[in-house]
Amino acid sequence: MQATGTLRVRVYTSQAQIPLEGATVVVAAAGEESKWKLLSIQNTDSSGMIRTIQIDTPALGESTSPEGLPGPDAPFATCSVWAEQPGYAMLQVENVQIFPGVETVQNMELIPLPQGLCSLQQREGRDIPAQSL
């Protein structure tokens, strides 16, 4: 039986966590045949947030044991999140974990680029290791 969890993404810059309005946020999950399944494309609001996304997860009863970590039998769903704003290095976070009945908040700090560089030329990636339950 399927359940759902939610994901909110917050995009900001600097250690002062200044919100970035209008940043493009893409949320995708691994689909069939090694293709991406697009879950959401949104622009951030004035607080640097996107609207909450509901994501299918394993049922809550399947999330009480770490069996199957990592892999398709993991007790959580995973997705990837990309954030991009002109003038900032693009950030890609892999394996964001979504648990049933839980709101996950993924913070994304974008780093300003030197003048003349494109965000696609300078990108940063992060991978989140599986939670040990």
Salt bridges, closest charged atoms under 4 A:
GLU124 OE2 - ARG126 NH2 2.84
